[in-house]
């Protein structure tokens, strides 16, 4: 066995206390612990674990962003459809009735603002509840385990293997 080089590093008191405590375990040596720590450091194992966690979070954030984008598109299209319908159906107001229409419009708008305020204060969100009823993804219908199994290829049957070897 080749002689290993000896080093004399300086470490913090906290790391020294931890190293000494771990080195007192049966079958563990301080040199072995330091060597394993340096091997992990140089192999980028810690960086890989950190990067994997960051990638998982980024994936989750991307899915959430896509969901928000989809909901915004649906809301915008629903609003545009409503405006188009409103402008098509509502007739123009004659000049002599415009003042009455303005006062009615102002009172209706106040009522609209009160309704909107009650919804935003914690009431039922009508549009997004309707969207959830209309647009569902596969996670509503399947458990996570079933979704994972969908991506695993189906195993070959023994008779198919035997036919393939006989051919």
N, C-alpha and C positions, 0 to 999 in steps of 0.2 A: 504494500500500500504506500503510495507516494505521500510524502510529508506535505501537509497543507501549510500555506503561508500564514503567518501570524500577523494580526494587525492590532493596533491600539487606538480604537476610535473613542471620541468623547461624545457621550449622549446625555440627554436631560435626566434630571433626578427621577422624574416620573417614569420614564422609560426604563431606567436602571432598576427601580423598585419592582416594576412589572416583570422585567427580564429575570431578576433574581427569584421572584415568587414562582414563575413558570419553570425556571431551571431546577427548582427543588422537587418537582414532580418526578416520580420514578421513571427512569428510562428517557428522561429529557435532559439535554445539556444546553447550557447557554450558547456555546459555539454553534450547535445544531440549529437552535432557534434563530440566531442572527443570520446564519447561512440561508435558512429557509425564507426569512424575511427579505434578504437581499435578492434571492432568486425570484421571489414573487414581484419585487420592485422592478427588476430588470426584464422580466417576462411580460410586463405590462398587464398582468392579471387584474390588478386593481383598476387600471384605466379601462380595461374591457368591461368589467362589471359596472363601473360608473357609466360608461357609454351605453351599455345595454339598458340601464335604468332610464337614462335620458331619452333614448330612442323610444322606449315604451311610453314614456310621458308624452313625447312629441306625437306619436301615433294616436294616443288618446285625444290630445288636443286637436289634431287634424280631423278626427272623426267628429268631435264636437263642433268644430268650425264648419265642416260640411253640413252637419245637421242644421246649424243656425242659418247658413246660406240657403239651404233648401227651404226652410221655414220663411225666410225673408222673401224669397222668390215667390212662393205660394201666396204670401200676404200681399205682396205688391200686385201680383196678377189678379187676385181677388178684388183688391181695391180698384184697379184699372177697369175690371169688368163691371163693377158696381157703378163707377163714374160714367162709363159708356152707356150702361142701361139707364141711369138716372137722366143723362142728357138727352137720350132718345125718347124717353117716356114722358117727361115733364114738359108740358106746353109752355110757351112764352107767356109772361104776365102782361095783360093790357096796361097801358099807361095810367088809366084812372084807378087801377087796383094795386099799383106798385107800393104805395105807402103801407097799405094794409098787409101786403105780402112781406114787406121788410119787418114789420112789427111781429108778425107771426113767425117769421124766420128767426128773429132774435130770441123769441121765447122758446122756440124749438131747439135752437142752438144751446141755450142755457140748460135745457132739459138734457140734451146730449152730453154736455160737459159734466153735469151731475152724475149721469149714468156711467160715463167713462171714469170719473173719479172713484165711484163705488167699485167698479171692476178692478181698477188699479190698486185700490186699498186692500185687496185680498178677496174680492169676490171671484166668481167663476169666470174663467177666461174662455169665452165662447169660441173664438176662431181656432185657438190652439187645441182645444178639446176636440173640435170638429176635425182638425188636421190629424190628430192622433187616431181618430176613428177611421179616417179615410186612408191615410198612408201609414202602413205598418211594415216593419222589417221582419226578417226571418226569426229574430230573437224572441218575438212575441209568440211564435208558433212552436219553437224548438228550444230545448234546454241547451246550455253550453256544451254538454257532453255530446248531444246529438249533432250539434253543428260541427264539432271536432271530427266526429266519425264520418261526416259527409266528405271530408277532405282526405280521408285515408282510403287508398285503393282497395278494392274488393279482392280478397285472397283467391288464388286459383284453386279449383277443385282438383282432387287427386286424379280423377278420371281424365281431366284435360291434360295434366302433366304426363300421365301414362300414354295418352294418344300422341302427345308431342314427341316423346322419346321413341315411340314405335315407328313414327313416320320417317 
